[in-house]
Amino acid sequence: MELQVKNFRGISSAVLPLDKTTLVAGQNGAGKTSLAMALAAASSGHASPWANVSVRDAKSGLLRKGASRGSVTIMDGHSHITVNYPGGSVSGEMKVGAVSAVAAGIISPADMKSNDLTRLLYDYLDATPNKEHLSEEIGAQAAEQVWPVIESDGWDAAYKRARESGTKLKGQWEGLTGEAYGSAKAQAWQPQGAESYSLQHTSDEMQAAVNASAENLNAMRNQNAVILSQQEQLQQQIIRAEAAQKYLADNGIDPNNPPDPEAETNAIRISIQRADLEKLADELPALELKKVELTQQTADAYKAIEAARQKHDALPKPDVAVITAPCPSCGTHLVVVSKQELQIPATEQLSTEQREQMTSAIREADAELQRAESIHATLSQQLATIAGQHARASEAADQLAGMPDVAASGDENRIAVLSRVARAIQTIEHGNAARQQLEQMQASGIDQEAINHAEMELNAANAALHIRQLIDQASGISKRITQNIAITTALSSGVDGLRGKRMAQQLSQLNESLAHISASAGWKTVFISDNIAIQYGDAEYGWQLSESEKFRCRVILQAALADLDCSPVMVVDAADILDKKGRNGLIGMAKKLGRPIIIMMTINEKKDVPNLAPLGMASFWINESGEVEPV
């Protein structure tokens, strides 16, 4: 596998092997960095070697000055991938692992700011916790609530929200207890006066006890209310009995020896009824005479109706076609109704005067018939009335015959008085019974002491329940605060947070790799602390290290990250800073890691470039024309 470059930045042409460690030497500005960029661009298929810079924006700096076209190609047997410039089009296809910007030496993690390095390591080490990690840390239920916030707003926003929630919870606890929150205090907190009550039962059990006490007290109160109501009713009966006694006394009646109202009332009613019947029976003779008289008159009226009807029916009708004919016996002119029956020859028809006379006669007959019917109807009605009166009088006479002759004086007013007397006597009897019952109830009395004791028990049970509920509420808030502390700690960016723990776990593996790579080069061990500080040996990366030590530190970290991102080759620039021992260590590291390294060194003359072919490596020189030629 090899890299082919034409007119890319400082390189006019180059062909470099990618399957073995290669030394590329040249003067300052010869194009060593251009080769690293070309390798990163071709292997990633991204036309711009800077991930955040487009080809259009970088166009002026990608082609070699004076060239109209350029390309970068990676060849592997018969397959290839090529990036063409200035357009940035990609042709060909091959499965080549991308060379990362870190492996290509374009960016140096060791020289990054702390926050940038932290983000880079999170990506490289896959150290950002996922939902499963969060569930293991704070529990699945809490993770279900927190994870959507992390997904939408990020870990820091979720951490801020959790802190705000914790502040609110502590405020709730302080509002409930009246004291500032403390974890030790919250575990043993009890409200004032709690020592006076037995609190070994649960809130539900104590609520059941309160309900039972309330039911017992309500039953006692209800029973007391019933007794009081009964006593009030009995007292009202006694008052009414006293009023009844006064009524009898005012009417001159001895309550102890009262009359028999019912017997006297019955006698008066019989006397009144007998008088009414006698009055009806006295009218019976006259009614019998009247009935006989009206019966005769009604029969006569009926006969008058029959006579008037016969007279009416006998009159000839002027609206019939009438003819006259002489009687065969006497010669008198007769009205002929049917010639066929009589077989009398017609002689003459009625005249107008005859017609008028016949009509007048009919009208008089009609009037006479109507008068007769009217008289009959009136008499029939009178007869029916008299017949009814006669029947009642006859019935009264029959009742009188079977009714005893009772001597009693009085009327309805007397009956009303007797009724009131009867009610008064009954009221007095009820009052006497009520007085006896009331005396018995008052003797037994109401157990007010038991009611007072039940009220005290209920008040004590309610007070104990209230304290139990306060303790439970405070404990519930305290548990939520404890859970919130766990969530807040897990979300924090510090070493105690889940991200910090996850990073520490991953850093442990990375530090093992760094130690291995450091040992393969024979250099001091590179180590990254939990607070993302890079160390070379015992010194922190920075002013305490020489430039050569910094270079070693950068290369070791670069190699470890190239392992993680599976870059097929690594580019080390400015290796001329190393002495002979350091360069030997770099080459030894390449051999032991099994990853080809393109080593860039600044050397002034081609003759000074070491020939690495005997070591199974290759050496190249970049001449003044930008051509890369083998040594």
C-alpha positions as CSV (number, residue, x, y, z in Angstrom):
1,M,0.0,0.0,0.0
2,E,1.4,3.4,-0.9
3,L,0.6,7.1,-0.9
4,Q,0.8,9.0,-4.3
5,V,0.7,12.8,-4.2
6,K,0.7,15.3,-7.1
7,N,0.7,19.1,-6.7
8,F,-0.7,19.1,-3.2
9,R,0.5,22.2,-1.2
10,G,4.3,22.0,-1.0
11,I,4.6,18.6,-2.7
12,S,4.9,18.4,-6.5
13,S,5.1,14.6,-6.6
14,A,5.6,11.8,-4.1
15,V,5.2,8.1,-3.8
16,L,5.6,6.8,-0.2
17,P,5.1,3.2,1.1
18,L,2.5,3.0,3.9
19,D,3.2,-0.6,5.0
20,K,6.5,0.1,6.7
21,T,8.1,2.8,8.8
22,T,9.4,5.5,6.6
23,L,11.8,8.5,7.2
24,V,11.0,11.6,5.2
25,A,13.6,14.3,5.5
26,G,13.9,17.8,4.0
27,Q,14.7,21.4,4.8
28,N,12.3,23.6,6.7
29,G,9.2,24.3,4.6
30,A,10.0,21.6,2.1
31,G,6.5,20.0,2.5
32,K,6.8,17.4,5.3
33,T,3.5,18.6,6.9
34,S,1.8,18.6,3.5
35,L,2.4,14.9,3.2
36,A,0.8,14.3,6.6
37,M,-2.3,16.4,5.5
38,A,-2.4,14.5,2.1
39,L,-2.4,11.2,3.9
40,A,-5.2,12.3,6.3
41,A,-7.3,13.6,3.4
42,A,-7.0,10.5,1.2
43,S,-7.5,7.9,3.9
44,S,-10.6,9.7,5.2
45,G,-12.1,10.5,1.8
46,H,-12.5,14.1,3.1
47,A,-11.1,16.6,0.6
48,S,-10.1,19.0,3.3
49,P,-7.4,17.8,5.8
50,W,-9.0,20.0,8.3
51,A,-12.3,18.5,9.6
52,N,-13.9,21.9,10.2
53,V,-12.7,23.6,7.0
54,S,-14.5,23.0,3.6
55,V,-12.6,22.5,0.3
56,R,-14.1,25.8,-1.0
57,D,-12.7,27.7,2.0
58,A,-9.3,25.9,1.8
59,K,-9.1,25.9,-2.0
60,S,-6.3,28.5,-2.3
61,G,-4.1,26.5,0.1
62,L,-4.5,23.0,-1.2
63,L,-3.0,23.2,-4.7
64,R,0.7,23.7,-5.2
65,K,1.4,27.2,-6.4
66,G,1.3,27.4,-10.2
67,A,-0.5,24.1,-10.6
68,S,-4.0,23.8,-12.1
69,R,-4.7,20.2,-10.9
70,G,-3.6,18.0,-8.1
71,S,-4.5,14.7,-6.4
72,V,-3.8,12.5,-3.5
73,T,-4.2,8.7,-4.0
74,I,-3.8,5.7,-1.8
75,M,-3.0,2.5,-3.8
76,D,-3.5,-1.0,-2.5
77,G,-2.9,-3.6,-5.3
78,H,-5.5,-2.9,-8.0
79,S,-7.8,-0.8,-5.8
80,H,-7.4,2.9,-5.0
81,I,-9.1,5.9,-3.6
82,T,-8.3,9.4,-5.0
83,V,-9.1,12.9,-4.0
84,N,-8.9,15.4,-6.8
85,Y,-8.2,19.1,-6.5
86,P,-9.3,21.8,-6.7
87,G,-12.8,20.5,-6.8
88,G,-12.4,18.0,-4.1
89,S,-14.1,15.1,-5.9
90,V,-13.4,11.6,-4.7
91,S,-13.0,8.6,-7.1
92,G,-12.3,5.0,-6.6
93,E,-13.2,2.9,-3.6
94,M,-11.2,0.8,-1.2
95,K,-11.5,-0.3,2.4
96,V,-8.8,1.9,4.0
97,G,-9.0,2.8,7.6
98,A,-9.0,6.6,8.0
99,V,-5.9,8.2,9.4
100,S,-7.2,10.5,12.1
101,A,-5.9,14.1,12.5
102,V,-4.2,12.9,15.7
103,A,-2.5,10.0,14.0
104,A,-1.5,12.3,11.1
105,G,0.0,14.7,13.5
106,I,-2.2,17.6,12.4
107,I,-3.5,18.1,15.9
108,S,-1.6,17.4,19.2
109,P,-3.8,16.4,22.1
110,A,-1.0,17.2,24.6
111,D,-1.1,20.9,23.5
112,M,-4.9,21.2,23.7
113,K,-6.6,23.2,26.4
114,S,-7.9,21.2,29.3
115,N,-11.6,21.3,28.2
116,D,-10.8,20.5,24.6
117,L,-8.6,17.5,25.7
118,T,-11.3,16.3,28.0
119,R,-13.9,16.3,25.2
120,L,-11.4,14.5,22.9
121,L,-10.7,11.9,25.5
122,Y,-14.4,11.4,26.1
123,D,-14.8,10.6,22.4
124,Y,-11.7,8.4,22.1
125,L,-12.3,6.5,25.3
126,D,-16.1,6.2,24.9
127,A,-16.1,7.6,28.4
128,T,-19.5,9.4,28.2
129,P,-21.8,7.3,30.3
130,N,-24.9,5.9,28.7
131,K,-28.4,5.3,30.2
132,E,-27.4,1.8,31.4
133,H,-24.4,3.3,33.3
134,L,-26.7,5.9,34.8
135,S,-29.2,3.3,35.9
136,E,-26.5,1.3,37.6
137,E,-25.4,4.5,39.4
138,I,-28.7,6.0,40.6
139,G,-31.3,3.3,39.9
140,A,-33.5,2.6,36.9
141,Q,-36.5,4.7,38.0
142,A,-34.4,7.8,38.7
143,A,-32.5,7.3,35.4
144,E,-35.8,7.2,33.5
145,Q,-36.5,10.7,34.8
146,V,-33.0,12.2,34.3
147,W,-32.0,10.7,31.0
148,P,-34.4,12.6,28.8
149,V,-33.0,15.9,30.2
150,I,-29.4,14.7,29.5
151,E,-30.4,13.8,25.9
152,S,-32.1,17.1,25.2
153,D,-30.0,19.5,27.2
154,G,-26.7,17.7,28.1
155,W,-25.1,16.6,31.3
156,D,-24.3,20.0,32.7
157,A,-27.8,21.3,32.2
158,A,-29.2,18.1,33.9
159,Y,-26.7,18.7,36.7
160,K,-27.8,22.3,37.2
161,R,-31.5,21.2,37.2
162,A,-30.7,18.5,39.8
163,R,-29.0,21.1,42.0
164,E,-32.0,23.4,41.8
165,S,-34.3,20.5,42.6
166,G,-32.2,19.7,45.6
167,T,-32.4,23.3,46.8
168,K,-36.2,23.1,46.6
169,L,-36.3,19.8,48.5
170,K,-34.2,21.2,51.3
171,G,-36.5,24.2,51.4
172,Q,-39.5,21.9,51.7
173,W,-37.8,20.0,54.5
174,E,-37.0,23.2,56.4
175,G,-40.5,24.5,55.8
176,L,-42.0,21.3,57.3
177,T,-39.6,20.9,60.2
178,G,-38.7,24.6,60.9
179,E,-35.0,23.6,61.0
180,A,-32.1,23.8,58.6
181,Y,-31.5,20.5,56.8
182,G,-28.7,18.2,57.7
183,S,-28.3,14.6,56.7
184,A,-27.5,13.4,60.3
185,K,-30.3,15.6,61.7
186,A,-32.8,14.3,59.1
187,Q,-32.2,10.7,60.1
188,A,-33.2,11.2,63.7
189,W,-35.6,14.2,63.4
190,Q,-38.8,14.2,65.4
191,P,-41.2,17.1,66.0
192,Q,-41.5,18.7,69.5
193,G,-43.6,16.6,71.8
194,A,-43.1,13.3,69.9
195,E,-41.6,11.7,73.1
196,S,-45.1,11.9,74.7
197,Y,-46.6,9.4,72.2
198,S,-46.1,5.9,71.1
199,L,-44.9,6.0,67.5
200,Q,-43.9,2.4,66.9
201,H,-46.8,1.8,64.5
202,T,-47.1,2.9,60.9
203,S,-49.1,5.8,59.7
204,D,-51.7,3.5,58.2
205,E,-52.1,1.6,61.5
206,M,-52.4,4.8,63.5
207,Q,-55.0,6.1,61.0
208,A,-57.0,3.0,61.6
209,A,-56.8,3.5,65.3
210,V,-58.0,7.1,64.9
211,N,-60.9,5.9,62.7
212,A,-61.8,3.3,65.4
213,S,-61.7,5.9,68.2
214,A,-63.8,8.3,66.1
215,E,-66.4,5.6,65.4
216,N,-66.6,4.7,69.0
217,L,-67.0,8.3,70.1
218,N,-69.6,9.0,67.4
219,A,-71.5,5.9,68.5
220,M,-71.5,7.1,72.1
221,R,-72.6,10.6,71.0
222,N,-75.3,9.2,68.8
223,Q,-76.6,7.1,71.7
224,N,-76.5,10.1,74.0
225,A,-78.3,12.2,71.3
226,V,-81.0,9.5,71.1
227,I,-81.5,9.4,74.8
228,L,-81.7,13.2,75.0
229,S,-84.2,13.2,72.1
230,Q,-86.3,10.6,73.9
231,Q,-86.2,12.6,77.1
232,E,-87.3,15.7,75.3
233,Q,-90.2,13.8,73.7
234,L,-91.2,12.4,77.1
235,Q,-91.0,15.9,78.6
236,Q,-93.3,17.3,75.8
237,Q,-95.8,14.5,76.5
238,I,-95.8,15.5,80.2
239,I,-96.4,19.1,79.3
240,R,-99.3,18.2,77.1
241,A,-100.8,16.0,79.9
242,E,-100.6,19.0,82.3
243,A,-102.4,21.1,79.7
244,A,-105.1,18.4,79.3
245,Q,-105.6,18.3,83.1
246,K,-106.1,22.0,83.1
247,Y,-108.7,21.8,80.3
248,L,-110.7,19.2,82.2
249,A,-110.5,21.3,85.4
250,D,-111.6,24.4,83.5
251,N,-114.7,22.5,82.2
252,G,-115.6,21.1,85.7
253,I,-114.5,17.5,84.9
254,D,-112.8,15.5,87.5
255,P,-109.7,13.9,85.8
256,N,-109.9,11.0,88.2
257,N,-113.5,10.3,87.6
258,P,-114.2,11.5,84.0
259,P,-117.4,10.8,82.1
260,D,-117.5,8.1,79.4
261,P,-117.3,10.3,76.3
262,E,-117.7,7.4,73.9
263,A,-121.0,6.1,75.4
264,E,-122.5,9.6,75.6
265,T,-121.3,10.4,72.1
266,N,-123.0,7.3,70.8
267,A,-126.3,8.1,72.6
268,I,-126.3,11.6,71.2
269,R,-125.6,10.4,67.7
270,I,-128.5,7.8,67.9
271,S,-130.8,10.5,69.2
272,I,-129.9,12.9,66.4
273,Q,-130.3,10.1,63.8
274,R,-133.7,9.1,65.2
275,A,-134.9,12.6,65.0
276,D,-133.9,12.8,61.4
277,L,-135.6,9.5,60.6
278,E,-138.8,10.5,62.4
279,K,-138.9,13.7,60.3
280,L,-138.6,11.6,57.1
281,A,-141.2,9.0,58.3
282,D,-143.7,11.8,59.1
283,E,-143.8,12.8,55.5
284,L,-144.7,9.3,54.2
285,P,-148.5,9.6,54.1
286,A,-148.5,12.8,52.2
287,L,-145.9,11.4,49.8
288,E,-148.1,8.3,49.2
289,L,-151.0,10.5,48.3
290,K,-148.9,12.7,46.0
291,K,-147.4,9.6,44.4
292,V,-150.9,8.2,43.6
293,E,-152.0,11.5,42.2
294,L,-149.0,11.9,40.0
295,T,-149.2,8.4,38.8
296,Q,-152.8,9.0,37.6
297,Q,-151.8,12.3,36.0
298,T,-148.9,10.7,34.2
299,A,-151.2,8.0,32.8
300,D,-153.7,10.6,31.6
301,A,-151.0,12.6,30.0
302,Y,-149.8,9.5,28.1
303,K,-153.3,8.9,26.8
304,A,-153.5,12.5,25.6
305,I,-150.2,11.9,23.7
306,E,-151.7,8.8,22.0
307,A,-154.9,10.8,21.1
308,A,-152.9,13.7,19.7
309,R,-150.7,11.3,17.7
310,Q,-153.7,9.5,16.2
311,K,-155.3,12.8,15.3
312,H,-152.1,13.9,13.7
313,D,-151.6,10.7,11.7
314,A,-155.1,10.8,10.4
315,L,-154.7,14.2,8.7
316,P,-154.0,14.1,4.9
317,K,-150.5,15.4,3.8
318,P,-150.5,18.2,1.3
319,D,-147.2,17.1,-0.2
320,V,-148.6,13.8,-1.5
321,A,-150.1,13.8,-5.1
322,V,-153.7,13.8,-3.9
323,I,-156.7,13.2,-6.1
324,T,-160.4,13.1,-5.1
325,A,-163.1,10.7,-6.1
326,P,-166.7,10.2,-5.1
327,C,-167.5,7.5,-2.7
328,P,-169.2,4.7,-4.5
329,S,-171.8,4.4,-1.7
330,C,-172.7,7.9,-0.7
331,G,-171.2,10.0,-3.5
332,T,-169.0,12.1,-1.1
333,H,-165.7,13.3,-2.5
334,L,-162.9,11.3,-0.9
335,V,-159.1,11.7,-1.0
336,V,-157.7,8.9,-3.0
337,V,-154.2,7.6,-1.9
338,S,-153.8,4.8,-4.4
339,K,-155.9,4.4,-7.5
340,Q,-154.6,0.9,-8.0
341,E,-156.0,-0.2,-4.6
342,L,-159.3,1.6,-4.8
343,Q,-159.6,1.4,-8.6
344,I,-161.5,4.7,-8.4
345,P,-161.2,6.9,-11.4
346,A,-159.6,10.3,-10.6
347,T,-161.9,13.2,-10.7
348,E,-159.9,16.3,-9.6
349,Q,-156.8,17.4,-7.7
350,L,-156.6,19.6,-4.4
351,S,-156.9,23.2,-4.8
352,T,-154.4,25.7,-3.3
353,E,-156.9,26.6,-0.6
354,Q,-157.4,23.0,0.3
355,R,-153.7,22.5,0.6
356,E,-153.4,25.5,3.0
357,Q,-156.2,24.2,5.1
358,M,-154.5,20.8,5.3
359,T,-151.1,22.3,6.2
360,S,-152.7,24.5,8.9
361,A,-154.5,21.5,10.4
362,I,-151.2,19.5,10.5
363,R,-149.4,22.4,12.3
364,E,-152.1,22.5,15.0
365,A,-151.9,18.8,15.4
366,D,-148.1,18.9,15.7
367,A,-148.4,21.6,18.4
368,E,-151.0,19.7,20.3
369,L,-148.8,16.5,20.2
370,Q,-145.8,18.5,21.5
371,R,-147.8,20.0,24.4
372,A,-149.0,16.6,25.4
373,E,-145.5,15.1,25.3
374,S,-144.1,18.1,27.4
375,I,-146.8,17.7,30.0
376,H,-146.1,14.0,30.2
377,A,-142.3,14.5,30.6
378,T,-142.8,17.1,33.4
379,L,-145.2,14.8,35.2
380,S,-142.9,11.8,34.8
381,Q,-140.0,13.8,36.4
382,Q,-142.1,14.9,39.3
383,L,-143.3,11.3,39.8
384,A,-139.7,10.1,39.8
385,T,-138.8,12.7,42.5
386,I,-141.7,11.9,44.7
387,A,-141.0,8.2,44.3
388,G,-137.4,8.7,45.5
389,Q,-138.7,10.7,48.5
390,H,-141.3,8.1,49.2
391,A,-138.6,5.4,49.1
392,R,-136.4,7.2,51.6
393,A,-139.3,8.0,53.9
394,S,-140.3,4.3,53.8
395,E,-136.8,3.2,54.6
396,A,-136.6,5.7,57.5
397,A,-139.9,4.2,58.9
398,D,-138.3,0.7,58.6
399,Q,-135.2,1.9,60.5
400,L,-137.2,3.5,63.2
401,A,-139.0,0.3,63.8
402,G,-135.7,-1.5,64.6
403,M,-133.9,1.4,66.5
404,P,-133.9,1.6,70.3
405,D,-135.5,4.5,72.0
406,V,-132.5,6.3,73.7
407,A,-133.1,9.4,75.9
408,A,-130.1,11.7,75.3
409,S,-129.8,15.4,75.0
410,G,-127.1,17.1,73.0
411,D,-125.9,18.1,69.5
412,E,-122.8,18.2,67.4
413,N,-121.2,20.8,69.7
414,R,-121.6,18.5,72.6
415,I,-120.1,15.7,70.6
416,A,-117.1,17.9,69.8
417,V,-116.7,18.7,73.5
418,L,-116.8,15.0,74.3
419,S,-114.2,14.3,71.7
420,R,-111.8,16.8,73.2
421,V,-112.5,15.4,76.6
422,A,-111.6,11.9,75.3
423,R,-108.4,13.2,73.8
424,A,-107.5,15.0,77.0
425,I,-108.0,11.8,79.0
426,Q,-105.8,9.9,76.6
427,T,-103.1,12.6,76.7
428,I,-103.2,12.5,80.5
429,E,-102.7,8.7,80.4
430,H,-99.7,9.1,78.0
431,G,-98.3,11.8,80.2
432,N,-98.4,9.6,83.2
433,A,-96.6,6.8,81.3
434,A,-94.0,9.3,80.0
435,R,-93.4,10.6,83.5
436,Q,-92.6,7.1,84.7
437,Q,-90.3,6.3,81.7
438,L,-88.5,9.7,82.2
439,E,-87.9,8.9,85.9
440,Q,-86.4,5.6,85.0
441,M,-84.1,7.1,82.3
442,Q,-82.9,9.8,84.7
443,A,-82.2,7.2,87.3
444,S,-79.9,5.3,84.9
445,G,-78.3,8.6,83.7
446,I,-75.9,9.3,80.8
447,D,-72.3,8.2,81.1
448,Q,-70.7,11.6,80.3
449,E,-67.5,10.5,81.9
450,A,-67.1,7.7,79.3
451,I,-67.8,10.2,76.5
452,N,-65.1,12.6,77.9
453,H,-62.7,9.7,78.1
454,A,-63.4,8.7,74.5
455,E,-62.9,12.3,73.3
456,M,-59.5,12.4,75.1
457,E,-58.5,9.1,73.4
458,L,-59.4,10.4,70.0
459,N,-57.5,13.7,70.6
460,A,-54.4,11.7,71.7
461,A,-54.7,9.4,68.7
462,N,-55.0,12.4,66.3
463,A,-52.0,14.1,67.8
464,A,-49.9,10.9,67.6
465,L,-51.0,10.4,64.0
466,H,-50.1,14.0,63.1
467,I,-46.6,13.6,64.6
468,R,-46.3,10.3,62.7
469,Q,-47.3,11.9,59.5
470,L,-44.9,14.8,60.0
471,I,-42.1,12.3,60.6
472,D,-43.1,10.3,57.5
473,Q,-43.3,13.5,55.4
474,A,-39.9,14.7,56.6
475,S,-38.4,11.2,56.1
476,G,-39.9,11.1,52.6
477,I,-38.4,14.4,51.7
478,S,-35.1,13.4,53.2
479,K,-35.1,10.2,51.1
480,R,-35.7,12.4,48.0
481,I,-32.9,14.7,49.1
482,T,-30.6,11.7,49.5
483,Q,-31.7,10.5,46.1
484,N,-31.1,13.9,44.7
485,I,-27.7,14.1,46.2
486,A,-26.9,10.8,44.5
487,I,-28.2,12.1,41.2
488,T,-26.4,15.4,41.5
489,T,-23.2,13.7,42.4
490,A,-23.6,11.3,39.4
491,L,-24.3,14.2,37.0
492,S,-21.4,16.4,38.3
493,S,-18.3,16.8,36.1
494,G,-15.9,16.1,39.0
495,V,-14.0,12.9,39.7
496,D,-16.9,11.7,42.0
497,G,-19.4,12.1,39.1
498,L,-20.4,9.3,36.8
499,R,-18.5,11.0,34.0
500,G,-15.5,11.3,36.2
501,K,-15.7,7.7,37.3
502,R,-16.3,6.5,33.8
503,M,-13.3,8.6,32.6
504,A,-11.2,7.2,35.4
505,Q,-12.1,3.6,34.4
506,Q,-11.2,4.3,30.8
507,L,-8.2,6.3,31.7
508,S,-6.9,3.4,33.6
509,Q,-6.9,1.3,30.4
510,L,-5.4,4.2,28.4
511,N,-2.6,4.6,31.0
512,E,-1.8,0.9,30.7
513,S,-1.5,1.5,26.9
514,L,0.6,4.6,27.5
515,A,2.9,2.7,29.9
516,H,3.3,-0.1,27.3
517,I,4.1,2.3,24.5
518,S,6.5,4.3,26.7
519,A,8.3,1.1,27.6
520,S,8.5,0.0,24.0
521,A,10.4,3.3,23.2
522,G,12.5,3.1,26.4
523,W,11.2,6.6,27.4
524,K,9.7,7.7,30.6
525,T,6.1,6.7,31.3
526,V,3.4,9.0,30.1
527,F,0.4,9.1,32.5
528,I,-2.9,11.0,32.5
529,S,-4.4,11.8,35.9
530,D,-8.1,11.8,36.8
531,N,-8.2,15.5,36.4
532,I,-6.9,15.1,32.9
533,A,-3.4,16.4,33.6
534,I,-0.7,14.8,31.4
535,Q,2.5,13.7,33.1
536,Y,5.8,12.6,31.7
537,G,7.6,10.7,34.4
538,D,7.1,12.6,37.6
539,A,6.7,16.0,35.9
540,E,3.5,17.5,34.5
541,Y,3.4,18.4,30.8
542,G,4.4,22.0,30.5
543,W,7.2,24.3,31.5
544,Q,8.9,21.6,33.7
545,L,9.7,19.5,30.7
546,S,12.3,20.1,28.0
547,E,11.2,20.4,24.4
548,S,12.6,16.9,23.7
549,E,10.6,15.5,26.7
550,K,7.5,17.3,25.5
551,F,8.0,15.7,22.0
552,R,8.3,12.2,23.5
553,C,5.2,12.8,25.6
554,R,3.2,14.0,22.5
555,V,4.4,11.0,20.4
556,I,3.5,8.4,23.1
557,L,0.0,10.0,23.5
558,Q,-0.4,10.1,19.7
559,A,0.5,6.5,19.4
560,A,-2.0,5.4,22.1
561,L,-4.8,7.4,20.5
562,A,-3.9,6.1,17.0
563,D,-4.4,2.6,18.6
564,L,-7.8,3.6,19.8
565,D,-9.0,5.1,16.5
566,C,-7.4,2.2,14.5
567,S,-5.4,4.5,12.2
568,P,-3.4,2.3,9.8
569,V,-0.3,4.6,9.9
570,M,1.0,7.4,12.1
571,V,2.9,10.5,11.1
572,V,5.5,12.0,13.5
573,D,6.8,15.4,12.5
574,A,9.8,17.3,13.8
575,A,11.6,14.1,15.0
576,D,14.9,15.9,14.5
577,I,14.5,17.2,18.0
578,L,15.5,13.8,19.3
579,D,19.0,12.7,19.8
580,K,20.3,9.4,18.5
581,K,19.1,7.5,21.5
582,G,15.7,9.1,21.2
583,R,15.4,8.4,17.5
584,N,16.3,4.8,18.2
585,G,13.6,4.6,20.8
586,L,11.1,6.0,18.2
587,I,12.1,3.4,15.7
588,G,12.0,0.6,18.3
589,M,8.5,1.7,19.3
590,A,7.4,1.5,15.7
591,K,8.7,-2.1,15.4
592,K,7.1,-3.3,18.7
593,L,3.8,-1.7,18.0
594,G,3.6,-3.1,14.5
595,R,2.2,0.1,13.1
596,P,4.1,1.9,10.3
597,I,5.3,5.4,11.2
598,I,6.1,8.1,8.7
599,I,8.8,10.1,10.5
600,M,9.4,13.7,9.4
601,M,12.8,15.2,10.1
602,T,14.4,18.5,9.2
603,I,17.8,17.8,7.6
604,N,19.7,20.4,5.6
605,E,21.3,18.0,3.0
606,K,20.3,14.8,1.4
607,K,23.7,13.2,2.2
608,D,22.9,13.5,5.9
609,V,19.7,11.4,5.6
610,P,20.3,8.0,7.2
611,N,19.5,4.9,5.1
612,L,17.0,2.8,7.0
613,A,16.7,0.1,4.3
614,P,18.9,-2.4,6.2
615,L,16.4,-2.1,9.1
616,G,13.5,-3.0,6.7
617,M,12.4,0.7,6.5
618,A,12.6,3.3,3.9
619,S,14.2,6.8,3.6
620,F,13.1,9.7,1.4
621,W,14.3,13.2,0.6
622,I,12.1,16.2,-0.4
623,N,14.1,18.3,-2.8
624,E,13.8,22.0,-3.6
625,S,11.2,21.2,-6.4
626,G,8.9,19.5,-3.9
627,E,9.7,16.1,-5.3
628,V,10.0,13.2,-2.9
629,E,12.8,10.9,-3.9
630,P,14.1,7.8,-2.2
631,V,17.5,7.8,-0.5
